């Protein structure tokens, strides 16, 4: 997710991650399902003091 801070100076406003996530989907009865994913991201552009790396993970509930 690329973000921009409107209140920061232009040299410190952008956060631009670059990475890859992997995931797995599981089917449930009735057409429902769940997706689990995780992956590391390197922040190629970031404000001063921000982390070099981030870990994104999530769970999605899939509806029919």
N, C-alpha and C positions, 0 to 999 in steps of 0.2 A: 504494500500500500504506500504509494508516494504521497507525502504530506508537505504542506507549505505553511509556515507560521507568518501570518500577515503582520504581527506585531514585532517581529525580529528584523534585524538588519538584513539586507539582501544577501550578504555573504554567509549568513547563519540561518537562513529561512528554510532551506530544502532538506528533506530526509528522503533518500532514494535507495531502497533495498534491492539487492540482486541475489537470488537464491532459487532453491528448488525444494518442493515438498513432495512427500510420498504419502499415499493413503490406501485405505482398504474400505470397501463397501460391504455391508452385510444385509441380506434380504430377510425380512420378517414376514409373517403371515399378513394377508390383507393388502399386499402391495406396499407396505411400509418398509423402511430400511434405515440404516445408520451408516454414516461415513466418518471414519476417524483419519486424521492426517497430522503430519508434523514435518518440519524442515527448518534448516538453518538459513539465515539470510545475512549477507555482508552489506553494510550500509555504505555504498560508494560515495554518497553525498550525505553529510550530516552536520548538525550544528556543533559548535564547540562544546565539549563535555559530554556529548552523546556517546552511546555504546558503538563499538566497531561492528559487533555481531548481535543478532537477535535470533530467538527461536520462536517460531510461530507454530501453534498447534490448535486443533479444534475438533469439534464433534458436530456433525450436521444430522438432523432428523429429516429423512426424505419421505415426503407425503405423496400418495398416488395422485 
